[in-house]
Amino acid sequence: MSSSDKYAELAARHGYRDSVRYRRILEYLITPEESRLVALLPMKYDRLAEEMGTDVDSVNKQLEGLYERGVIFARSPDNLEEASFALAVVQFHDITMCWFDVDIKKDRKLFELWDDFCVNEWDPDQVASWDAGEGPQGRIVPAYKAILDSPEILPCEDMREIIRSARSIAVTHCTCRRRKEAVGNKCDASHSMVDIQFNLSAEYLISRNAGTRISADEALALVDECEDLGLLHTCENSTRMRPRWGMCNCCIDCCMIYEPLNRFKVPVMKCVAPSRYEAGVDQGLCDGCQNCVDWCQFEAIELVRPEGSKKYLAQVNPEKCMGCGVCVLKCEPQALSLRLVRPADHIPQVQ
């Protein structure tokens, strides 16, 4: 590839200069002329116009279109001369597919291109990085109704406190779920609008028609719906009250983290830390219904027949339990509960 190939230059910033698959995504989203413009950013309007051989108004119009498509990022759409190309693959992946003007049927090609790249190149690279990493980047936040009686619950693991601490909140598409649905792998979750973002991230998504502003009460209602669906609350592994990832609500069959880890048989805890809690079962209350087995996404529960018992009862494998609390919410006889098993410093502090 020549030094003037701006597609290759942009792909190289994400570590995929020679990837044919990544190039196809860039070519789908931006024209050759736009690739030249993006490669120049950030730069003042007059300099951009000079470099591109056009006028300031034309440059600004192009930047507005690139901002809407999620190709460039800025703190505000009113000052796009400070915009820049996506910092990493994950940022580019999420923003280009959560835009409300992108339709999974009309724009199916975009989703197919992303899925092809992710499955064949990005997923293997990500999993290898996580497997060799120093510690998990993500963390499970337990279902709040499963820990209401816990006297030592921390604000950063209480969904109610996390949401109420935000100045602004937006909901957007889970791009993992949307991508998989577009390529024909629809999961059991009823819809993809479950990704909750806070503050600057929320305002960014709202500004480019990729997020809907919601109140704290609406966010809590969405959390209840996600917990009813058995989705996993996942955020960055820190005490930060407004996680930089926002709050993902995941299922392991389509999530960009959980699905590749399972496919490549790498332990989930290489990338995602369990909560401070662990499920336990009172076998005296268990009726062997198997709901917990069916709902557990980590295969941490099995039915066993205790000595002297005539029926099979639930048993939790602590090595696999992530402390998400889904099983607790689905246990009708209330035989399951979350127990605090890890200290406060299990969650890394943020200064």
C-alpha positions as CSV (number, residue, x, y, z in Angstrom):
1,M,0.0,0.0,0.0
2,S,1.3,3.5,-0.9
3,S,2.1,6.2,1.7
4,S,-0.8,8.2,0.3
5,D,-3.4,5.5,1.1
6,K,-5.4,7.1,3.9
7,Y,-7.5,4.1,4.5
8,A,-4.4,2.1,5.4
9,E,-3.2,5.0,7.6
10,L,-6.4,5.1,9.5
11,A,-6.6,1.3,9.9
12,A,-3.0,1.4,11.1
13,R,-4.0,3.6,14.0
14,H,-6.1,0.7,15.3
15,G,-3.5,-1.9,14.6
16,Y,-5.0,-3.3,11.4
17,R,-3.1,-1.6,8.5
18,D,-3.0,-4.7,6.4
19,S,-6.4,-6.0,7.2
20,V,-8.6,-6.4,4.1
21,R,-11.6,-6.8,6.3
22,Y,-11.0,-3.6,8.3
23,R,-10.4,-1.7,5.1
24,R,-13.8,-2.8,3.7
25,I,-15.5,-1.3,6.8
26,L,-13.7,2.0,6.3
27,E,-14.5,2.0,2.6
28,Y,-18.2,1.4,3.4
29,L,-18.3,4.3,5.8
30,I,-16.2,7.0,4.2
31,T,-15.2,8.0,0.7
32,P,-11.5,8.4,-0.4
33,E,-11.8,12.1,-0.1
34,E,-13.3,11.8,3.4
35,S,-10.5,9.5,4.4
36,R,-8.0,12.3,3.5
37,L,-10.0,14.7,5.7
38,V,-10.2,12.4,8.7
39,A,-6.5,11.6,8.5
40,L,-5.8,15.4,9.0
41,L,-7.8,15.8,12.1
42,P,-7.6,17.5,14.5
43,M,-7.0,20.7,12.6
44,K,-8.5,24.2,12.4
45,Y,-11.2,24.8,9.7
46,D,-9.1,27.2,7.6
47,R,-6.1,24.8,7.5
48,L,-8.4,21.9,6.6
49,A,-10.0,23.9,3.8
50,E,-6.5,24.8,2.5
51,E,-5.3,21.2,2.7
52,M,-8.4,19.8,1.0
53,G,-8.5,22.6,-1.6
54,T,-12.0,23.7,-0.8
55,D,-13.8,26.3,1.4
56,V,-14.6,26.3,5.1
57,D,-18.3,25.7,4.7
58,S,-17.7,22.6,2.6
59,V,-15.3,21.2,5.2
60,N,-17.7,21.9,8.0
61,K,-20.5,20.1,6.1
62,Q,-18.3,17.1,5.6
63,L,-17.3,17.0,9.2
64,E,-20.9,17.2,10.3
65,G,-21.7,14.1,8.2
66,L,-18.7,12.2,9.6
67,Y,-19.7,13.1,13.1
68,E,-23.2,11.8,12.6
69,R,-21.9,8.5,11.2
70,G,-19.7,8.0,14.2
71,V,-16.4,8.2,12.2
72,I,-15.1,11.2,14.1
73,F,-15.4,12.2,17.7
74,A,-15.7,15.6,19.5
75,R,-16.9,16.9,22.8
76,S,-19.5,19.0,21.0
77,P,-20.9,19.1,17.5
78,D,-20.4,22.8,17.6
79,N,-16.6,22.6,17.5
80,L,-15.7,19.9,15.0
81,E,-12.3,21.3,14.2
82,E,-11.2,19.6,17.5
83,A,-12.6,16.3,16.3
84,S,-10.5,13.2,15.7
85,F,-10.8,9.8,14.3
86,A,-11.9,7.0,16.7
87,L,-9.3,6.1,19.3
88,A,-9.7,2.4,19.0
89,V,-11.6,-0.4,17.3
90,V,-14.1,-0.7,20.2
91,Q,-15.1,2.9,20.0
92,F,-15.4,2.8,16.2
93,H,-17.4,-0.5,16.4
94,D,-19.9,0.8,18.9
95,I,-20.6,4.2,17.5
96,T,-21.0,3.3,13.9
97,M,-23.7,0.7,14.6
98,C,-25.7,2.4,17.4
99,W,-26.7,5.5,15.2
100,F,-30.5,5.5,15.0
101,D,-30.3,6.2,11.2
102,V,-28.5,2.9,10.7
103,D,-31.0,0.1,10.1
104,I,-30.2,-3.6,10.5
105,K,-32.0,-4.4,7.2
106,K,-31.2,-1.4,5.0
107,D,-27.6,-1.3,6.2
108,R,-27.1,-5.0,6.7
109,K,-23.9,-4.9,4.7
110,L,-22.3,-2.7,7.4
111,F,-23.2,-5.2,10.1
112,E,-22.0,-8.1,8.0
113,L,-18.6,-6.4,7.4
114,W,-18.2,-5.7,11.1
115,D,-19.2,-9.2,12.1
116,D,-16.8,-10.7,9.6
117,F,-13.9,-8.6,10.9
118,C,-14.8,-9.3,14.6
119,V,-15.2,-13.0,14.3
120,N,-12.1,-13.6,12.2
121,E,-9.6,-11.0,13.4
122,W,-10.6,-8.8,16.3
123,D,-12.1,-11.5,18.6
124,P,-9.0,-13.7,18.4
125,D,-6.7,-10.7,19.1
126,Q,-8.9,-9.5,22.0
127,V,-9.1,-12.9,23.6
128,A,-5.3,-13.3,23.4
129,S,-4.8,-9.9,25.0
130,W,-7.2,-10.7,27.8
131,D,-5.7,-14.1,28.4
132,A,-2.2,-12.5,28.7
133,G,-3.4,-9.4,30.6
134,E,-2.7,-8.4,34.2
135,G,-6.2,-8.5,35.4
136,P,-9.9,-8.2,34.4
137,Q,-11.0,-5.0,32.7
138,G,-14.7,-5.5,33.4
139,R,-16.7,-6.3,36.4
140,I,-20.1,-7.8,37.1
141,V,-22.5,-5.6,39.0
142,P,-25.0,-7.8,40.9
143,A,-28.8,-7.5,40.3
144,Y,-29.7,-4.9,42.9
145,K,-32.9,-6.8,44.0
146,A,-30.7,-9.8,44.9
147,I,-28.6,-7.8,47.4
148,L,-31.2,-5.5,49.0
149,D,-30.6,-7.1,52.4
150,S,-26.8,-6.9,52.2
151,P,-25.6,-4.5,55.0
152,E,-22.2,-3.9,53.3
153,I,-23.3,-3.0,49.7
154,L,-21.0,-0.4,48.2
155,P,-22.4,2.5,46.1
156,C,-20.4,1.3,43.0
157,E,-22.2,-2.0,43.1
158,D,-25.7,-0.7,43.7
159,M,-27.4,0.0,40.4
160,R,-29.7,2.5,42.2
161,E,-26.8,4.6,43.5
162,I,-24.9,4.4,40.2
163,I,-27.9,5.8,38.2
164,R,-28.9,8.4,40.7
165,S,-25.4,9.8,40.8
166,A,-25.4,10.7,37.1
167,R,-26.1,14.2,35.9
168,S,-27.5,12.9,32.6
169,I,-28.4,9.5,31.3
170,A,-29.0,8.1,27.8
171,V,-30.0,4.7,26.5
172,T,-28.7,3.4,23.2
173,H,-28.4,0.2,21.2
174,C,-26.3,-2.7,22.4
175,T,-24.2,-2.9,19.2
176,C,-23.2,-6.5,19.9
177,R,-26.8,-7.7,20.0
178,R,-27.7,-5.5,17.0
179,R,-24.8,-6.8,15.0
180,K,-25.6,-10.5,15.7
181,E,-29.3,-9.9,15.0
182,A,-28.4,-8.3,11.6
183,V,-26.5,-11.4,10.5
184,G,-29.2,-13.8,11.6
185,N,-28.1,-14.8,15.1
186,K,-30.9,-13.1,17.1
187,C,-30.6,-13.8,20.8
188,D,-33.4,-14.3,23.4
189,A,-33.3,-10.7,24.6
190,S,-36.4,-8.9,23.3
191,H,-34.7,-5.7,22.1
192,S,-31.3,-4.0,21.8
193,M,-32.0,-0.7,23.5
194,V,-30.4,-1.7,26.8
195,D,-27.0,0.1,26.9
196,I,-27.0,2.8,29.5
197,Q,-24.5,5.7,29.2
198,F,-23.8,8.6,31.6
199,N,-22.9,12.3,31.5
200,L,-20.5,13.2,28.7
201,S,-21.0,9.9,26.9
202,A,-24.8,10.3,27.2
203,E,-24.7,13.9,25.9
204,Y,-22.5,12.8,23.0
205,L,-24.9,10.0,21.9
206,I,-27.9,12.3,22.2
207,S,-26.1,15.0,20.1
208,R,-25.7,12.6,17.2
209,N,-29.0,10.9,17.3
210,A,-27.6,7.7,18.7
211,G,-29.0,7.9,22.2
212,T,-32.3,8.8,23.9
213,R,-32.3,10.9,27.1
214,I,-34.0,9.1,30.0
215,S,-34.6,10.0,33.6
216,A,-33.2,8.2,36.6
217,D,-36.6,6.6,37.2
218,E,-36.7,5.4,33.5
219,A,-33.2,4.1,33.8
220,L,-34.2,2.1,36.9
221,A,-37.2,0.7,35.1
222,L,-34.9,-0.4,32.3
223,V,-32.6,-2.1,34.8
224,D,-35.6,-4.0,36.2
225,E,-36.5,-5.1,32.6
226,C,-32.9,-6.2,32.0
227,E,-32.9,-8.2,35.2
228,D,-36.2,-9.8,34.2
229,L,-34.5,-10.8,31.0
230,G,-31.6,-12.3,32.8
231,L,-29.1,-9.9,31.4
232,L,-25.7,-9.3,33.1
233,H,-24.8,-5.8,34.3
234,T,-21.2,-5.3,33.2
235,C,-19.0,-2.2,33.6
236,E,-15.4,-1.3,34.0
237,N,-13.6,-2.9,36.9
238,S,-13.3,0.1,39.2
239,T,-15.1,2.1,41.9
240,R,-16.0,4.8,39.4
241,M,-19.7,5.7,39.9
242,R,-20.2,6.7,36.2
243,P,-18.2,4.0,34.5
244,R,-16.5,5.0,31.3
245,W,-18.0,2.0,29.5
246,G,-21.4,3.1,30.7
247,M,-23.4,0.1,31.9
248,C,-23.7,-2.8,29.5
249,N,-26.5,-5.3,30.0
250,C,-25.1,-8.4,28.4
251,C,-25.9,-12.0,27.4
252,I,-23.1,-14.4,26.6
253,D,-24.4,-15.5,23.2
254,C,-23.7,-12.1,21.4
255,C,-21.6,-9.9,23.7
256,M,-18.2,-8.9,22.3
257,I,-16.6,-10.0,25.5
258,Y,-18.4,-13.1,26.7
259,E,-19.1,-14.8,23.4
260,P,-15.4,-14.8,22.2
261,L,-14.1,-15.9,25.6
262,N,-16.5,-18.9,25.5
263,R,-15.7,-19.6,21.9
264,F,-12.0,-19.7,22.5
265,K,-12.5,-21.5,25.9
266,V,-10.7,-18.8,27.9
267,P,-12.0,-18.3,31.5
268,V,-14.4,-15.4,31.8
269,M,-12.5,-14.1,34.8
270,K,-9.6,-13.3,32.5
271,C,-11.6,-10.3,31.3
272,V,-14.5,-9.8,33.7
273,A,-14.2,-9.9,37.5
274,P,-17.0,-11.4,39.5
275,S,-19.0,-9.2,41.9
276,R,-18.1,-9.3,45.6
277,Y,-21.0,-11.8,46.0
278,E,-21.5,-15.4,45.4
279,A,-24.7,-17.5,45.1
280,G,-25.6,-20.0,47.7
281,V,-28.4,-22.4,48.0
282,D,-30.5,-23.6,50.9
283,Q,-31.3,-27.1,49.8
284,G,-34.0,-27.4,52.4
285,L,-36.0,-24.9,50.4
286,C,-35.0,-26.0,46.9
287,D,-37.7,-27.9,45.0
288,G,-35.4,-29.0,42.1
289,C,-37.3,-27.0,39.5
290,Q,-34.1,-26.3,37.5
291,N,-34.9,-22.6,36.8
292,C,-31.6,-21.5,38.2
293,V,-29.7,-24.0,35.9
294,D,-31.6,-22.7,32.9
295,W,-31.0,-19.0,33.7
296,C,-27.3,-19.2,34.8
297,Q,-25.2,-17.9,31.9
298,F,-22.0,-19.2,33.5
299,E,-23.0,-22.9,34.0
300,A,-22.3,-22.4,37.7
301,I,-25.3,-24.4,38.9
302,E,-26.2,-28.0,38.5
303,L,-28.7,-30.4,40.0
304,V,-27.3,-33.1,42.3
305,R,-29.0,-35.7,44.4
306,P,-27.7,-35.3,48.0
307,E,-27.2,-38.5,50.0
308,G,-30.5,-39.6,51.5
309,S,-32.6,-37.3,49.2
310,K,-35.2,-38.7,46.7
311,K,-34.9,-35.7,44.4
312,Y,-32.2,-33.6,42.7
313,L,-31.5,-30.2,44.2
314,A,-29.5,-27.2,43.1
315,Q,-25.8,-26.9,43.9
316,V,-23.6,-23.9,43.1
317,N,-20.0,-24.2,41.8
318,P,-18.2,-21.3,43.5
319,E,-15.3,-21.5,40.9
320,K,-17.7,-20.5,38.2
321,C,-20.2,-18.2,40.0
322,M,-19.8,-14.6,39.0
323,G,-22.2,-13.2,41.6
324,C,-24.6,-11.7,39.0
325,G,-27.7,-12.6,41.0
326,V,-29.9,-13.7,38.1
327,C,-30.5,-17.1,39.7
328,V,-31.6,-15.5,42.9
329,L,-34.3,-13.5,41.0
330,K,-35.5,-16.6,39.2
331,C,-35.7,-18.9,42.2
332,E,-39.5,-19.1,43.1
333,P,-39.0,-21.0,46.4
334,Q,-36.3,-18.4,47.4
335,A,-33.7,-21.1,48.0
336,L,-30.9,-19.1,46.4
337,S,-29.3,-16.0,47.8
338,L,-26.2,-13.9,47.2
339,R,-23.7,-13.9,50.0
340,L,-20.9,-11.4,50.5
341,V,-17.6,-13.3,50.0
342,R,-15.1,-10.7,48.9
343,P,-13.7,-7.6,50.7
344,A,-14.2,-4.0,49.5
345,D,-10.8,-3.8,47.9
346,H,-11.8,-6.6,45.5
347,I,-13.0,-3.6,43.4
348,P,-10.0,-1.5,42.3
349,Q,-10.1,2.1,43.7
350,V,-10.2,5.1,41.4
351,Q,-8.6,8.3,42.7
